[in-house]
Amino acid sequence: MRRVREMLRYRAEQGLGYKAISLRVGAVPSTVRETLKRAAAAGLTWPLGDDVSDAALEAALYREAGNKTGHRRCAEPDWPRLHREMQRKHVTLQILWDEYIAAHPDGYRYSRFCDLYRGWVMKLPVTMRQNHAPGDKLFVDYAGDKLPVVVDRLTGEVRAAHIFVAVLGASSLSYAEASWTETLPDWIGANVRAVEAFGGAPALFVPDNAKVAVIKACLYDPQVNRSYAEMAAHYQSAVLPTRPRRPRDKAKVEAAVLIVERWLFGRLRHRTFYSLAELNAVIAGLIADFNDRRVLRRVGMTRRQLFEELDRPALKPLPAESYVYAEWRRRRAGLDYHVEVERHYYSVPYRFAREPIEARITARTIELFHQGERVAAHMRGSGNGRHTTTPEHMPSSHKRFADWTVERITRESAAIGVCTALLCEKILVDRPHPEQGFRACLGIVRLARSFGRDRVEAACSRALDIGARTYGSVRSILDQGLDQVPATSAVNGLPIDHPNIRGPRYYH
């Protein structure tokens, strides 16, 4: 409107013609003529009043500009509804216009329909432009579509791979890989490999509110999955989920997902892979080509060049050891002060029996925590229902029995005598489980303290002869003094008849 005011002033004060005014204001004579004609029609005279703003001046000159002569009025489309439909996947303006013209055959033609829609969109609330500091945020997400290109060699089954995408905020350097699922192990593993591919860690990981990352979505205080938060802390970073139902908060990765899908899916649509590793090798090559070759129009540089200039110097150095995936599970120690983790039992100090315990599970270790304090650590065992027990965790009354093993019983009984060793061996073999015979053998060996080794050896010999394979039988023989009486003798050629002698019928 500044030039319009100049035209009016030159015309009123100096009486210049159209050509002279055009030279002074930098407009063609026809424009000057049309503008002065509109001003005269609107009744505008120089000088303009102080209350005539640029908006008021424009409205006075061009209030009829939007009404074309002879333009017919058509049925007005429901622009808000059409705009919502445009947010749906695979919906285009051509499809919406087809539906509109089917309902209103005399409606706007396609070009006018598109012009009116774009004009309506321009009046929507503006979006905030996000400025990302170098090395500050890493946006992570899974692509909505899957890649069904992996074939099982044995069955011929086609499996669909999920595509993980990560993009740095400042440089838009992208990373992508395929995984079978979107579960927590695959999610954290993909985040770790993305950080290692970038060669540094960001200050913040920015996911959406997916269950794998956020336990409870909340605008003010979201609860991040403990394993995911621990992974971020390993790289001296933190997790900052976006607001619930606010995809624009992570517009960077949403755009990256769309671009990566177009870059990968179209190029891989005719290819077949027989393993996930083979697919990821090809994806890595395509993403490297995408980062190195595609020039961003507004900056005139590739993503790789921007990364080297902006993000790489600002990323945090990686720790000496890569993050080891761990899961946290809530458990309760049993009465026997053992905690069950995947069908294996691990001990904690006996004072924590019946107490709630948190288990940190990795591929090799099991760490047990009570109220944030680590109380036990074990090498991970197989899920065979067995126990892993640390002697220091046991009460003193249990340690006396815990040290007894088959090897020790065999060694202690052999030190007393051959018959004692043979009797203990038979006791262990007769039981369904050797440990069920430990106490009986332990009692027989300890009888040597009270009766002496020779008497115990004789008692075990007599017990073997009569088939008495219990601790009570051996103790009874010693109490009755039968160990000092021969088990059998001949009187006039006849065997001795005695209640303790069972005879040959017993063994039939």
BELVEN-V924320 format. One record per backbone hydrogen bond with DSSP energy under -0.5 kcal/mol. CO is the residue of the C=O (numbers start at 1). NH is the residue of the N-H. If there is no record, write none. Layout:
co=CO nh=NH
co=CO nh=NH
This chain:
co=1 nh=5
co=2 nh=6
co=3 nh=7
co=4 nh=8
co=5 nh=9
co=6 nh=10
co=7 nh=11
co=8 nh=12
co=9 nh=13
co=9 nh=14
co=10 nh=14
co=10 nh=15
co=10 nh=16
co=17 nh=21
co=18 nh=22
co=19 nh=23
co=20 nh=24
co=21 nh=25
co=22 nh=26
co=22 nh=27
co=28 nh=31
co=28 nh=32
co=29 nh=33
co=30 nh=34
co=31 nh=35
co=32 nh=36
co=33 nh=37
co=34 nh=38
co=35 nh=39
co=36 nh=40
co=37 nh=41
co=38 nh=42
co=39 nh=43
co=39 nh=44
co=40 nh=43
co=49 nh=52
co=51 nh=53
co=53 nh=57
co=54 nh=58
co=55 nh=59
co=56 nh=60
co=57 nh=61
co=58 nh=62
co=59 nh=63
co=62 nh=65
co=64 nh=67
co=66 nh=68
co=68 nh=71
co=77 nh=79
co=78 nh=82
co=79 nh=83
co=80 nh=84
co=81 nh=85
co=82 nh=86
co=83 nh=87
co=84 nh=87
co=85 nh=88
co=88 nh=91
co=92 nh=96
co=93 nh=97
co=94 nh=98
co=95 nh=99
co=96 nh=100
co=97 nh=101
co=98 nh=102
co=99 nh=103
co=100 nh=104
co=104 nh=107
co=109 nh=113
co=110 nh=114
co=111 nh=115
co=112 nh=116
co=113 nh=117
co=114 nh=118
co=115 nh=119
co=116 nh=120
co=117 nh=121
co=118 nh=122
co=120 nh=123
co=121 nh=124
co=130 nh=132
co=131 nh=133
co=133 nh=136
co=133 nh=137
co=135 nh=203
co=136 nh=204
co=137 nh=139
co=137 nh=169
co=138 nh=206
co=139 nh=167
co=141 nh=165
co=146 nh=148
co=147 nh=149
co=147 nh=161
co=149 nh=151
co=149 nh=273
co=150 nh=159
co=152 nh=156
co=157 nh=152
co=157 nh=159
co=159 nh=150
co=161 nh=147
co=162 nh=164
co=162 nh=179
co=163 nh=143
co=164 nh=177
co=165 nh=141
co=166 nh=175
co=167 nh=139
co=168 nh=172
co=173 nh=168
co=175 nh=166
co=177 nh=164
co=179 nh=162
co=183 nh=187
co=184 nh=188
co=185 nh=189
co=186 nh=190
co=187 nh=191
co=188 nh=192
co=189 nh=193
co=190 nh=194
co=191 nh=195
co=192 nh=196
co=193 nh=197
co=194 nh=198
co=195 nh=199
co=195 nh=200
co=201 nh=316
co=203 nh=238
co=204 nh=138
co=204 nh=206
co=205 nh=207
co=205 nh=240
co=206 nh=140
co=207 nh=242
co=210 nh=213
co=210 nh=214
co=213 nh=225
co=216 nh=223
co=222 nh=224
co=223 nh=215
co=223 nh=216
co=225 nh=229
co=226 nh=230
co=227 nh=231
co=228 nh=232
co=229 nh=233
co=230 nh=234
co=231 nh=235
co=232 nh=235
co=232 nh=237
co=233 nh=236
co=238 nh=205
co=243 nh=246
co=246 nh=249
co=247 nh=250
co=248 nh=251
co=250 nh=254
co=251 nh=255
co=252 nh=256
co=253 nh=257
co=254 nh=258
co=255 nh=259
co=256 nh=260
co=257 nh=261
co=258 nh=262
co=259 nh=263
co=260 nh=264
co=261 nh=265
co=261 nh=266
co=262 nh=266
co=264 nh=268
co=265 nh=269
co=266 nh=269
co=268 nh=271
co=273 nh=151
co=275 nh=279
co=276 nh=280
co=277 nh=281
co=278 nh=282
co=279 nh=283
co=280 nh=284
co=281 nh=285
co=282 nh=286
co=283 nh=287
co=284 nh=288
co=285 nh=289
co=286 nh=290
co=287 nh=291
co=288 nh=292
co=289 nh=293
co=290 nh=294
co=291 nh=304
co=294 nh=303
co=296 nh=299
co=296 nh=300
co=296 nh=301
co=301 nh=296
co=302 nh=306
co=303 nh=307
co=304 nh=308
co=305 nh=309
co=306 nh=310
co=306 nh=311
co=307 nh=312
co=310 nh=314
co=311 nh=314
co=311 nh=315
co=312 nh=315
co=316 nh=201
co=323 nh=325
co=327 nh=361
co=329 nh=359
co=331 nh=357
co=333 nh=354
co=334 nh=337
co=334 nh=354
co=337 nh=348
co=338 nh=334
co=339 nh=346
co=343 nh=385
co=344 nh=341
co=345 nh=388
co=346 nh=339
co=349 nh=352
co=350 nh=353
co=352 nh=355
co=355 nh=333
co=357 nh=331
co=358 nh=360
co=358 nh=369
co=359 nh=329
co=359 nh=361
co=360 nh=362
co=360 nh=367
co=361 nh=327
co=364 nh=380
co=365 nh=362
co=366 nh=378
co=367 nh=360
co=368 nh=375
co=368 nh=376
co=369 nh=358
co=370 nh=373
co=373 nh=370
co=376 nh=368
co=378 nh=366
co=382 nh=384
co=386 nh=345
co=387 nh=389
co=388 nh=347
co=389 nh=391
co=390 nh=393
co=391 nh=394
co=393 nh=350
co=395 nh=398
co=395 nh=399
co=396 nh=400
co=398 nh=401
co=398 nh=402
co=399 nh=403
co=401 nh=404
co=405 nh=409
co=406 nh=410
co=407 nh=411
co=408 nh=412
co=409 nh=413
co=410 nh=414
co=411 nh=415
co=412 nh=416
co=413 nh=416
co=413 nh=417
co=417 nh=421
co=418 nh=422
co=419 nh=423
co=420 nh=424
co=421 nh=425
co=422 nh=426
co=423 nh=427
co=424 nh=428
co=425 nh=429
co=426 nh=430
co=427 nh=431
co=433 nh=436
co=434 nh=437
co=435 nh=438
co=437 nh=441
co=438 nh=442
co=439 nh=443
co=440 nh=444
co=441 nh=445
co=442 nh=446
co=443 nh=447
co=444 nh=447
co=445 nh=448
co=446 nh=449
co=446 nh=450
co=447 nh=450
co=447 nh=451
co=448 nh=452
co=452 nh=456
co=453 nh=457
co=454 nh=458
co=455 nh=459
co=456 nh=460
co=457 nh=461
co=458 nh=462
co=459 nh=463
co=460 nh=464
co=461 nh=465
co=462 nh=466
co=463 nh=467
co=463 nh=468
co=467 nh=469
co=470 nh=474
co=471 nh=475
co=472 nh=476
co=473 nh=477
co=474 nh=478
co=475 nh=479
co=476 nh=480
co=477 nh=481
co=477 nh=482
co=477 nh=483
co=478 nh=481
co=481 nh=484
co=482 nh=485
co=489 nh=491
co=489 nh=496
co=490 nh=492
co=491 nh=494
co=494 nh=491
co=496 nh=498
co=498 nh=501
co=500 nh=502
co=503 nh=506
co=504 nh=507
co=505 nh=508
